[in-house]
Amino acid sequence: MTYAVIVLTGGKGERLGGVDKAALSFRDATLLDHVLSVVDDATRKVVVGPEKDLPGVTWAREDPPGGGPLAGLAAGLAEVTEEWVAVLAVDQPGLTKDTIARLRATGRNAVLRDDRVQWLIGYWNVAELREALPDDPADLPLRRTLLALDPVEVSALPGEARDVDTPDDLDTLHSG
């Protein structure tokens, strides 16, 4: 079954001094390159955030820019025609192809869970997601909208759900 992916990159990176997380170096590429590599089998790749020179990607921008992850999701969803979509944050160096495969294997709305639910590592039915979106998603909590879709929780493997939010996270990323 085909699916699309929406990668949210529009965060301000405030706890990292305003750094562009998508451009952060990871292994021999960037965090954005890494996230896109784990969904290279997606039929459509939508990245929400400031546009970069990256082939094979459809770009979208939340309205207003900086309107939060739910607004970013709505903007990305406008570009999706597939029945299913993976929704991911750009700052997820622990993601693997297996992460996405396990979410997809549930055959229903699914999120990754480690010590908490990782709302920005999920797999969603597009029609249900569109139906759940509020008319004006700017600055509204993503969690509330996605929770209404009753997703199954898929247990994360060690390190799989780690993200890059703080200088310590960045140090861990570069030393790992």
Summary of the structure (lengths in Angstrom):
residues: 176
radius of gyration: 14.8
end to end distance: 34.1
largest distance: 42.9
contacts: 569
relative contact order: 0.19
helix: 30%
strand: 23%
